Amino acid sequence: MDDIDRALIAELQRDATQAYAVLGKAVGLSAGAAHDRVRKLRERGVIRRTTVEVDPAALGRGVLAFVMVDSSAWMGDASESFAAIPEIQEAHVIAGTASVLVKVRTTTTEQLQDVLRRLYAIEGVSGTRATVALETFFERPVRA
């Protein structure tokens, strides 16, 4: 990756709906060259997908919690079980006192409690510790 690729990624993260002509102009390329570079970034897996950033509160998902999941067994093979819970946005196998860290968004704390119940149903899960976020200062994408 060179500086132009990094600039293209930054521009796409700012606004992925830009026409290739606008995108190219922003980084000093023609529309065709910008299109070709973006295509190659996709083929190499640098750009995994194009998506829309949505305000969770506007969709009724105003409760944000981070849950440390304790286990009695290795959880590295349980990704599908975590992915089956739609309120979980992210799940990470971690080092430390817990085995997995999940990011959960729900409408109410009662729904969060239900998610915790479903986590306990995953084989090997022995405990959870949830921390509810009161306010989010910012969330940012990975920068190139």
ZIFENRA-V526377 format. One record per residue. N is the residue number from 1. RES is the residue in three letters. PHI is phi in degrees with one decimal (NA if undefined). BURIAL is I if it has 9 or more other ideal C-beta (glycine too) atoms within 8 Angstrom, else O. Layout:
BEGIN
n: {N:N}
res: {RES:RES}
phi: {PHI:PHI}
burial: {BURIAL:BURIAL}
END
This chain:
BEGIN
n: {1:2:3:4:5:6:7:8:9:10:11:12:13:14:15:16:17:18:19:20:21:22:23:24:25:26:27:28:29:30:31:32:33:34:35:36:37:38:39:40:41:42:43:44:45:46:47:48:49:50:51:52:53:54:55:56:57:58:59:60:61:62:63:64:65:66:67:68:69:70:71:72:73:74:75:76:77:78:79:80:81:82:83:84:85:86:87:88:89:90:91:92:93:94:95:96:97:98:99:100:101:102:103:104:105:106:107:108:109:110:111:112:113:114:115:116:117:118:119:120:121:122:123:124:125:126:127:128:129:130:131:132:133:134:135:136:137:138:139:140:141:142:143:144}
res: {MET:ASP:ASP:ILE:ASP:ARG:ALA:LEU:ILE:ALA:GLU:LEU:GLN:ARG:ASP:ALA:THR:GLN:ALA:TYR:ALA:VAL:LEU:GLY:LYS:ALA:VAL:GLY:LEU:SER:ALA:GLY:ALA:ALA:HIS:ASP:ARG:VAL:ARG:LYS:LEU:ARG:GLU:ARG:GLY:VAL:ILE:ARG:ARG:THR:THR:VAL:GLU:VAL:ASP:PRO:ALA:ALA:LEU:GLY:ARG:GLY:VAL:LEU:ALA:PHE:VAL:MET:VAL:ASP:SER:SER:ALA:TRP:MET:GLY:ASP:ALA:SER:GLU:SER:PHE:ALA:ALA:ILE:PRO:GLU:ILE:GLN:GLU:ALA:HIS:VAL:ILE:ALA:GLY:THR:ALA:SER:VAL:LEU:VAL:LYS:VAL:ARG:THR:THR:THR:THR:GLU:GLN:LEU:GLN:ASP:VAL:LEU:ARG:ARG:LEU:TYR:ALA:ILE:GLU:GLY:VAL:SER:GLY:THR:ARG:ALA:THR:VAL:ALA:LEU:GLU:THR:PHE:PHE:GLU:ARG:PRO:VAL:ARG:ALA}
phi: {NA:-111.5:-63.5:-67.5:-59.1:-63.1:-67.1:-61.2:-61.4:-60.9:-64.0:-66.1:-67.4:-71.0:-159.4:-77.1:-93.4:-62.6:-67.7:-60.7:-63.0:-68.7:-61.5:-61.4:-60.1:-65.3:-115.6:82.9:-125.9:-74.6:-59.6:-63.1:-67.9:-64.5:-59.9:-62.6:-63.1:-63.2:-59.0:-66.7:-63.8:-67.1:-61.0:-81.2:83.3:-67.3:-96.1:-84.2:-167.0:-111.9:-141.5:-114.4:-88.2:-115.8:-74.7:-58.1:-63.6:-66.4:-98.8:78.8:-114.2:-80.5:-94.4:-113.3:-136.2:-111.0:-119.7:-87.2:-108.6:-90.4:-145.7:-101.6:-148.9:-62.8:-101.9:-61.4:-101.0:-101.4:-58.2:-65.1:-65.4:-70.1:-64.5:-74.0:-97.6:-64.8:-74.1:-81.5:-86.9:-142.7:-141.8:-132.6:-74.1:-128.3:-96.8:126.3:-75.6:-105.5:-100.8:-138.0:-117.0:-122.5:-107.1:-122.9:-124.4:-136.1:-82.3:-134.7:-69.2:-63.9:-67.7:-61.5:-60.1:-64.4:-61.8:-61.3:-60.2:-68.1:-62.8:-63.0:-77.3:-75.3:-56.7:98.1:-72.4:-117.1:-176.3:-141.0:-136.2:-102.6:-121.3:-92.7:-79.9:-87.0:-156.4:-107.4:-68.2:-167.2:-132.2:-135.3:-75.5:-65.8:-96.9:-74.5}
burial: {O:O:O:I:I:I:I:I:I:I:I:I:O:O:O:O:O:I:O:I:O:O:I:I:O:I:I:O:I:O:I:O:I:I:I:O:I:I:O:O:I:I:O:O:O:I:I:O:O:O:O:O:O:O:O:I:O:O:O:O:I:O:I:I:I:I:I:I:I:I:I:O:O:O:I:O:O:I:O:O:I:I:O:O:I:O:I:I:O:O:I:O:O:O:O:O:O:I:I:I:I:I:I:I:I:I:O:O:O:O:I:I:O:O:I:I:O:I:I:O:O:I:O:I:I:O:O:I:O:I:O:I:O:O:O:O:O:O:O:O:O:O:O:O}
END
